């Protein structure tokens, strides 16, 4: 039998203030990246003292980790939604790739900063076991599982290593997200009759990635 937990007024106030701090930090983080965010500046932004903020977050690194988790939580939610449908495999695979990029470029500075610094202050680095418990790690797991599904069902080449293939796909998505987010003229880098919009280029990229992994028919 589950026991229902009831939040006290104090707990609700604490959560409300915590969300206020995170919202303000996310705004700075998204526009200016990690370098533009400091506890002192954040305190001025929401008219709190630095000491008050430290009651909710022990350090800038702890606050950064929460922001990164929130951002990758959004990516995880969207990619998982694309993967978990009954549509044909190739459609779902393309949508996973394109959705990741589209969500990432909504806030390019936030996305770029989500790959900087340690996971936690004095905590594990992202090449250790702690990565699997983060939203970033869970998002990668969705991608790896989708590759495994494609291999098992014969959609993708049978000689692929699922984990390495998933890492390669992630690298390609990350590269395109960074190009679109931080190179304003991309993909129109040269004068060409084949120039397309960034949105159309995302779909082209997703299609090329999936086609490159498909089994011969």
C-alpha positions as CSV (number, residue, x, y, z in Angstrom):
1,X,0.0,0.0,0.0
2,X,1.4,3.4,-1.0
3,X,1.5,6.1,1.5
4,X,0.6,9.5,0.0
5,X,3.2,12.2,0.9
6,X,1.8,15.7,1.5
7,X,4.0,18.7,1.0
8,X,4.1,21.2,3.8
9,X,3.7,24.9,3.0
10,X,7.4,25.4,3.8
11,X,8.3,22.7,1.3
12,X,6.1,24.2,-1.4
13,X,7.7,27.6,-0.8
14,X,11.1,26.1,-1.0
15,X,10.3,24.4,-4.3
16,X,8.8,27.6,-5.7
17,X,11.9,29.6,-4.9
18,X,14.1,26.8,-6.3
19,X,12.2,26.9,-9.6
20,X,12.4,30.7,-9.7
21,X,16.2,30.4,-9.3
22,X,16.5,27.8,-12.0
23,X,14.3,29.7,-14.4
24,X,16.4,32.8,-14.0
25,X,19.6,30.8,-14.3
26,X,18.3,29.0,-17.4
27,X,17.6,32.4,-19.1
28,X,21.2,33.6,-18.5
29,X,22.6,30.1,-19.3
30,X,20.6,29.9,-22.6
31,X,21.7,33.3,-23.8
32,X,25.3,33.5,-22.7
33,X,26.4,30.0,-21.7
34,X,28.2,28.9,-18.6
35,X,30.7,31.8,-18.6
36,X,27.9,34.4,-18.3
37,X,26.4,32.7,-15.3
38,X,27.5,33.5,-11.7
39,X,25.8,33.2,-8.4
40,X,26.3,36.9,-7.8
41,X,24.8,37.9,-11.1
42,X,21.9,35.5,-10.7
43,X,21.2,37.0,-7.2
44,X,21.0,40.5,-8.7
45,X,18.7,39.1,-11.5
46,X,16.1,37.8,-9.1
47,X,16.7,40.3,-6.2
48,X,18.0,37.7,-3.8
49,X,21.3,37.7,-1.9
50,X,24.0,35.2,-3.0
51,X,23.7,33.7,0.5
52,X,20.0,33.0,-0.1
53,X,20.8,31.2,-3.4
54,X,23.4,29.0,-1.7
55,X,20.7,27.7,0.6
56,X,19.2,26.0,-2.5
57,X,22.4,25.2,-4.5
58,X,25.7,24.6,-2.8
59,X,27.8,25.8,-5.7
60,X,27.7,27.1,-9.3
61,X,28.6,23.6,-10.5
62,X,25.5,22.1,-8.7
63,X,23.3,24.7,-10.3
64,X,24.9,24.0,-13.7
65,X,24.3,20.3,-13.3
66,X,20.6,20.9,-12.6
67,X,20.3,23.1,-15.7
68,X,22.1,20.6,-17.9
69,X,19.8,17.8,-16.6
70,X,16.7,20.0,-17.3
71,X,17.9,20.6,-20.9
72,X,18.7,17.0,-21.6
73,X,15.4,16.0,-19.9
74,X,13.7,17.9,-22.7
75,X,15.7,16.2,-25.4
76,X,15.1,12.8,-23.7
77,X,11.4,13.4,-23.6
78,X,11.2,14.4,-27.3
79,X,13.5,11.7,-28.6
80,X,11.8,9.0,-26.6
81,X,8.4,10.1,-27.9
82,X,9.7,9.8,-31.5
83,X,11.2,6.3,-30.8
84,X,8.2,4.9,-29.0
85,X,5.6,4.8,-31.7
86,X,4.2,2.1,-34.0
87,X,5.4,3.9,-37.2
88,X,7.9,2.2,-39.6
89,X,11.4,1.9,-38.2
90,X,13.1,4.2,-40.8
91,X,10.6,7.0,-40.1
92,X,11.2,6.8,-36.4
93,X,14.9,6.6,-36.8
94,X,14.9,9.7,-39.0
95,X,12.7,11.6,-36.6
96,X,14.9,10.7,-33.6
97,X,17.9,12.3,-35.4
98,X,16.0,15.4,-36.6
99,X,14.2,15.9,-33.4
100,X,17.4,15.9,-31.3
101,X,18.9,18.6,-33.6
102,X,15.8,20.7,-33.6
103,X,15.5,20.7,-29.8
104,X,19.2,21.5,-29.4
105,X,19.1,24.5,-31.7
106,X,16.2,26.1,-29.9
107,X,18.7,27.3,-27.3
108,X,22.1,26.9,-28.9
109,X,24.1,28.5,-26.0
110,X,22.3,26.3,-23.4
111,X,23.0,23.2,-25.6
112,X,26.7,24.0,-26.0
113,X,27.2,24.7,-22.4
114,X,25.5,21.4,-21.5
115,X,28.7,19.7,-22.7
116,X,31.1,21.8,-20.6
117,X,32.5,21.2,-17.2
118,X,32.1,18.2,-14.8
119,X,28.8,16.4,-14.2
120,X,28.9,17.3,-10.5
121,X,31.4,19.2,-8.3
122,X,33.9,16.6,-7.0
123,X,31.7,13.9,-8.8
124,X,32.2,11.4,-11.5
125,X,33.3,12.5,-15.0
126,X,31.0,11.6,-17.9
127,X,33.1,8.6,-19.0
128,X,32.3,6.8,-15.7
129,X,29.3,5.0,-14.5
130,X,27.5,8.1,-13.3
131,X,26.8,9.1,-16.9
132,X,24.2,6.4,-17.3
133,X,22.1,7.9,-14.5
134,X,21.9,11.4,-16.1
135,X,19.3,12.6,-18.6
136,X,22.1,12.9,-21.2
137,X,23.0,9.2,-20.5
138,X,19.4,8.2,-20.7
139,X,19.0,10.0,-24.0
140,X,22.0,8.1,-25.4
141,X,20.4,4.9,-24.2
142,X,17.3,5.5,-26.2
143,X,19.4,6.0,-29.3
144,X,21.5,2.9,-28.6
145,X,18.3,0.8,-28.0
146,X,16.9,2.1,-31.3
147,X,20.0,1.0,-33.1
148,X,19.9,-2.4,-31.5
149,X,16.2,-2.7,-32.6
150,X,17.2,-1.9,-36.2
151,X,20.0,-4.4,-36.2
152,X,17.9,-7.2,-34.6
153,X,15.0,-6.6,-37.1
154,X,17.2,-6.5,-40.1
155,X,16.6,-2.8,-40.9
156,X,20.2,-1.9,-40.2
157,X,23.4,-3.7,-41.2
158,X,24.1,-6.8,-39.1
159,X,27.8,-6.1,-38.8
160,X,27.2,-2.9,-36.8
161,X,28.3,-2.5,-33.2
162,X,25.2,-0.9,-31.7
163,X,27.0,1.2,-29.1
164,X,29.6,2.5,-31.6
165,X,27.0,3.2,-34.2
166,X,24.9,5.1,-31.7
167,X,28.0,7.1,-30.7
168,X,28.6,7.9,-34.3
169,X,25.0,9.0,-34.9
170,X,25.2,11.2,-31.7
171,X,28.4,12.8,-33.0
172,X,26.8,13.6,-36.3
173,X,23.7,15.1,-34.5
174,X,25.9,17.1,-32.2
175,X,28.0,18.4,-35.0
176,X,25.0,19.6,-37.0
177,X,23.4,21.2,-33.9
178,X,26.6,23.1,-33.2
179,X,26.9,24.2,-36.8
180,X,23.3,25.4,-37.1
181,X,23.4,27.0,-33.6
182,X,26.7,28.9,-34.0
183,X,27.3,29.4,-37.7
184,X,24.5,31.6,-38.9
185,X,25.2,31.2,-42.6
186,X,25.1,27.4,-42.4
187,X,24.1,25.5,-44.6
188,X,24.3,28.3,-47.1
189,X,28.1,28.5,-46.9
190,X,28.5,28.9,-50.7
191,X,26.4,30.2,-53.6
192,X,24.7,27.1,-55.0
193,X,21.5,26.2,-56.7
194,X,21.1,23.4,-54.1
195,X,21.0,25.8,-51.1
196,X,18.2,24.8,-48.7
197,X,16.8,26.1,-45.4
198,X,18.3,24.9,-42.1
199,X,15.1,23.0,-41.3
200,X,15.2,21.2,-44.7
201,X,18.9,20.4,-44.2
202,X,18.1,18.7,-40.9
203,X,15.8,16.3,-42.7
204,X,18.4,15.7,-45.4
205,X,21.0,15.0,-42.8
206,X,18.7,12.6,-40.9
207,X,17.9,10.7,-44.1
208,X,21.6,10.4,-45.0
209,X,22.5,9.1,-41.6
210,X,19.8,6.4,-41.6
211,X,20.4,5.4,-45.2
212,X,24.1,5.0,-44.5
213,X,23.3,2.4,-41.8
214,X,20.6,0.4,-43.6
215,X,21.0,-3.2,-44.6
216,X,21.2,-4.0,-48.3
217,X,17.8,-5.0,-49.7
